[in-house]
Structure formats: C-alpha cells, structure tokens
C-alpha cells in the first residue's frame, strides 16, 4: 500500500466511523454499532473503498490494546473480585453451551469430526473489546452486570486460548495434547495473576518515575509504554496482548495519576479504536447472504444454524450469574460478540485447512452478526429491566 492509498483509507475510515457513530448515537444506539455498519458500507461488499491491509489491521490491534487499557483504568479491581464466582460460572457456561450447540449442528450437517470440533470451538469466543466499548457507551461499565461481563470475557479469552491450542494440535497430527493445553492455561492464569499482584504492589514506582519527568507528554507516553509492555509480555506467555493491556489498566488504576491518565488516554484511543471496528464490519461479505444464488444455500443454512447456536449459547451463559438483583439477559447479551477473537479462530481454521473458504465465510458472517447484534440487545435488555 502506497502513501496516497493509505491516507485515503484513513480518511474513509475516520469519516464514515464518525458519521455512522453519530447517527447511531442520535438514534439512541451504541456508537460502536454505527462504526461496524460503516465498515460494512465502505468494505468490499458495497463500496470497496477500504481494503483491510496488514498496516491497517496492526493499527486496529493497537486500538484494541488501548481500549482495553482504558477500560482497565476505569475499572475497580475489588469489584471484579467480588463477582469472581459469577464471572467464572458465566464464562464456563458461555464456553460449554455454544461449543455443544455448534458441534451438534456440524454433525447434523455431515461435517467431519475435526470440522465439528472446530466449528464448536469457534462459537466459544467472546470479544471483550466490543462488550467493553458498548457498556461504556451505555454508561453501564461499572455496573454489577458490567463487572461480570468483563470478568467473564477475560476468562473466556483464557479458555479460548486452551481450546485453540488443542484444535491446532488436533489439526496437525489428529490428536490433542491435553497436558500441553493444561500448561498453556496454567501459564496464562499465572501471568495474569502475577501481572496484577506485582503491579498493584509496585504501582507507586510508576508515579515516582512520572513525577521526576519534565518533558512534554511524559505521563501518557509512560502509561502507553507500560500497557504495550504488558501486552508484549502477554504474547510471550501465549496470552492475547489485550489481556495484558487490561491488566496494565487495572494496575495503574491504583496510581496517583489515574484521573489524569484517563483524560489523556481517551483522545489517543479515539484515533486507533475506530479503525478496528470499521475493519471488523468490512470483513462482512454480503454476497454470501444472497438467497437468490443457489450456490449460497449450503452456506446460508450453516450461517443461520450457527447464528442461532451462537446467540442461544451466550444468552444462556447469563443464567450463571449468582447475584439476586442482576440483569442476567443483559449479561448474556454482553457475552454475545465474537469480534476479533472469532476472526482469529476463523483464520486459524482456514490456514490449517480445517475448514473451506465457504465455511470460513459462514463463520465470518456469524462473527459480524453477533458483533452487530450485541449492542442492540444490551440496550434493549437494560431498558426492559
């Protein structure tokens, strides 16, 4: 991609994201829904103005990292610990139910056992980025439901890591190394626990360092460097970098500069975050949803079945919340979007030849539909309560 094309893509992304985000907000919806729809419009299915190049994808990933860092800064670690058992139950049901429904559907459609396992595994994903952004837009980020959703989504990432490792091993030699999967999960949990425990204990060192700096932008640069460092450390521990960034936010939420950090990080995140959501919408291939094309019928059947399984499995997860006065259906809706996690699963399946391009298209459509539907359902369930 040359510079003029890159600049044009950014202009289209920012312009469409702001326009549709504003329209969604004026219609009483989450701005993220507008950004996703903007991606559908400017992507290859309609106007074809934006091509998801590697450079744009990397910028979008940075946006997700910054978003999770911002969410961590605004979160209360104590509140997360208070809903720990509920978040664990919600995450467990949110993995088991979609997997069982997806696996059963694939078997009914005469897919191979390997494909059935992969299809089921793909539906277990939850996108913490989409849920967090929507909760923030609705002013529910610090609610009991918000804490449970975010805690469960983090756990889902860890469980998804184990499942993905098992699937990749199964695709490689036809057998699953449960010991390796267990070691991977243990490492992920250990990393998250150590990052938060040690970070909280020594958070005052960050404040001391920043207080000694005299150059412009010292606070925000130091904070982003810390978030990226924990994200990078997460990749070394085979954990998604956004989980490391979320941990960084939880740690610095206890630093004396927390209020100023929140004010400074938002404008930076606003530059990168829309890129991710627009690109997610651009991944939708509307051509595969044309019912008048006979060659699309098998894909549409698979897409419809997987969409129902994906929605039902996550909505049932909300029933795992233990608190008496809590909106369980809203929690289930918050677990609904697959987002970037679902895209990772789909990409692994295609590159490892577990699924065909048609099945890959069906999964992408399910990822997009659940991601688009979640903001609508969250608002509706909160309003109906």
N, C-alpha and C positions, 0 to 999 in steps of 0.2 A: 504494500500500500504506500503510495507516494504522499507527500505532504498535502497537496490540494485535496485529494480524496479523503484523507484523514480529517482535515479541517471541516470538509463538507459533512462528513458523518457525524462529527461532534455537534455541528450547528443543527442538524436534523434531530439528533437525539435530545439535545437540550431544549430546542424549540418545541418539539412535539411533547416531550415529557412535561414541560411547564404548562402548555396549552391544555392537554388532556387531564393533567393533575388538577389544574384549576377548575376545569369543568366538572370533574368528579367531586371535588370539594363543594362546589356550589350546588350540586345535586344531592348533597348530604352523604356522599360515599368517601371511602378512604382514597387519598391521593395516589397510593400505590396501584390501585385498580386502574386509574387513568393512565399511569405510566406503562402498565402492562398492555393496555389496549393501544397505546401509542406505538408500542413495539410491533404489535400485530399489523398496524396500518403501514408503518414505514419499512417493515421487513419484506422478505422475498415473496410472501403470499399475496401482497397487494401492490404497494408502490415500488418496492425493491430499491429504496434509497439507501438502506443501511445493510452492509454485509458484516456479519459478526467475525471480524478478523481476530487473530491472536492478540494483537495490541489492544483492541477494544475489550476483549474478554479479560485480559490482565487488569485493565483499568477498572472493569466491573468487579473483579475479585477484590481489588483494593477497596472498592466501595463497600463491599460486604464486610470486610475486615473492620473498616472504620465504623460502619453501622453497628456492628456487634460491640465494638469498643465503647461507642457512645451509649448503647443500651446498658452495658455493664456499669458505666459511670453513674447512670441514673437509677441503678438497682440497689436493693438493700440485701446484703448477704444474709443477715439474720432472718429476713422474711423468706428467703429461699430455703434456709434450713428448717423453718417452721412448717413448710409444705413439702418437705422431703419425701415423706411416705406417700403422699398423694401423687406427687410428680413421678415417683417410681412406679406406682400402680398404673397411672395413665400411660406412661411410656411403654410399660410391658404389654398392656392390652393393645396399645397403638402399634405394636410390632407384630404380636401374635395374630390378631384378628385379620388385618389386611393380608398378611402372609398366607394364612389358611384360605381366605376367600380367593386370592389371586392364584394360588396353587391349584385349588379345586376347579376354577374356571379354565385354567390352561389344560388340565387333564380332560375335562369335558370336551374341549376343542381339539383333542387328539394331538397335543404337543408332546415333545419328548420329555422324559423325566427331568433332564437338565434344564430345558427351557421352562418347564413348570416351576422348578425351584427358583430360577432366576426371575420369572415374572412375579412370583410371590414376594421375593426379596425386594424387588423394585418398589412395591407398594408400601413397604415399611418405612420409607424415608419421610422425614419432616423437615421443612425449611424454617429454621429459626429466624432467618433474616426477614422473610415475608411476614411471619407471625408478629415479630417484634415491631416491625415498621407499622403494621396495621393497628396493633394495640396502642402504639404511640399516637397515631393519628386519631384514634377514638378516645384518647385520654384514659385508657384502661391499663396502661403499662404497669403501674404499681398496685393494681388491684389484686385481690386473692387469686382470681382467675388468671391474671397476667403472670403472677409468680409461678403458678402451677404449670401454665403453658410453656414458659421459658425454661423452667427446670426440666420438664418432660422432654422438650425439644433437644436440650443438650444431651440428655440421656439417650434419646433416640439416635443422635449422631454417634455416640459411643457404640450402641448396639448395632447400628448400621455399619460401622467400621468392621465389627466382627463378622457380620453376615457377608459383607463384600469380600473380605479376606477369604472366607470359606468358599464363596462362589468362584472366585478367581482360581483357587486351588482345585476346585472341582472341575473347572473348565480346562485346567492344564493337564491333569492326569486322571480325572474321573474319580478321585477320592478326596475326602475332606479331612484335613489335619486339624482335629478339634483341639489338640494341645497347642498348636501354633495360634489358632484363633483365640484360645484362652489367654495365652501370653500377650497377644496383641491387646486384648481387652484390659488385662491387668495393667499393662503399660500405660494405656490411655487414662484409666482411672487414677493411677499413681501420679501421672503427670499433672492432671487437673488438680488433684488434692494438694500436691506439693507446691504448685504454682500459686494457689490461693493462700495456703497456710504460711509459706515462707514470705510471699509477697505482702500479706497483711501485716506480718510481724515487722517487716523492714520498710514499710511504705514511707516512714518518716525520712528515710535516706533520700528518697526522691525529692521531697520538699526541701531538704537541706541543699541538695545539688542545685535545684532551680533557683533558690534564694541567693546563691552565690553567683549566678549568671547575670551578665549585664547587657548582652547583645539582644537585638530585636528578635522576637519570635521564639525565645528560649523555651518558654513553657510548653507551647504547642508542639514544637519540634521534638523536645524531650519526651513528651507524652506519646506522640505517634511512634517514635523510635522504640519506646518500651512496648507498645502494642504490637508492632511489627516483629520485635524480637521474640515475644512470647508466641506469636503466630508462627514464626520460623521454627522455634523450639518445638512447637506442636507438630510440625511436619516431620521433624527428626524423630519424634515419638510416634509417628504414623497416626497422628490426630489431625483433623481438619484445622487449618490455621485460624478460622473464625472462632473456634472454641478457645484457642489460646488468647485471641484478642478480647473475647468476652471475659476471660479470667483476668486479663490486664485491667479492664474497666472496673471489675469488682474490687481489685486491689487498690487502684488509685481513687476509688470512691471514698476511701478512708483517709486520703491525703488532705492536707490543709488547703490545697489548691483546687479541690474538687469542683467548687462552684464556678471558678474561672475556667477550668478545663471544659466543663460542659458548654459554656458560652463560646469558647474558641473552637471546639471540635465540630460543632454543627455546620458552620459555613464550609469547612473543608469536606465534611461528609456529603454536603449538598452538591458538591462538584462531581463526586465519583459515584454516589449511590444510584442516581437515575440511570446511569449507563448500564448497570447490572439489570435493572428491572425492564428497561426498554429492550435489551438483548434477549431477556427471557421471553418477552412477548414476541420478539422477532423470530424465535425458534418455532413458532406455530406454523404448520403447513396446512392452510385452509383447503388446498386442493385435495388432500386426502379425506376431507369431510364431505365431499360432493357425493350425495347419494344417487345421482343420476348416472354416475360412472360405475358400470358393473364390476370393474376390477377393484373398486374401493370397498365392495360389500364385505369381504372377509375382514379387512382392516377395521371397518366401521363396527362390525359385530364384536371384534376383540376390544376396540376402543370403548364401546358402550358398556360392555361387561366389566372391563377393568375400571371404568369411571365409577360405576355403581359400587364395586368392591372397594375402591379407594375411598369413596365418601363414607360408606357404611362402616367400614373398619375403623376409621378415625373418629367418627361421631360416637361410636360405642366406647371408645377409649375414655371419653369424658366421664363415663359412669364410674371410673376408678377413683375419682376424687372423694376423699373421706369426709371433708368438711360438710357441715349440715347446710349452712346458708351459702351455697356456691352455685353458680350457673354451669351445670355440667355440660349442657349442649353447646354453650359458648366455648368451653374448654375443648370439646371435641372439634368444633369448627376451627379453633386456633391450631389444632394439630393437623389440619387438612392439607395445607400447601406442601407440595414436594419440592418446588423450586430448584435451586442449584444442586441439592443432594440427589434428587431424582434424575437430573440431567447427567450427573456423574455415573450413576448406575447404568443408565441407558447407553452412555458412551462406552463403558467397560464391556457391556454385553455385545455391542456391535463390533468393537475392535477385536474381541476374543472369539468372534464368530459363533457366539451362543445364540444370538437372535439375528433375523434377517433385517434388511432395510425396511420392509413393510412393518414388521413388529416393532422396530425402532421408532418408526413414525407414529405408531399407535401409542407407545409409551410417552413419547414427546407430547402428544396431544393430551394424554391424561395428566401429565405434569402441568401443562399450561392450563387446562380446565380447572384442576383442583386449586391451582395458584390464583386464578381469576375468581373462583367461587368463594374462597375463604374470606376475603374482606366483606363480601355481601352477606354471607351467613353470620359472621361475627357481629356485624352491626345489627342484623335482624334479631339474633338471639339475645343480645344485650338489651335491645329496645323492647323486646317482648317480655322480658323478665319483670 
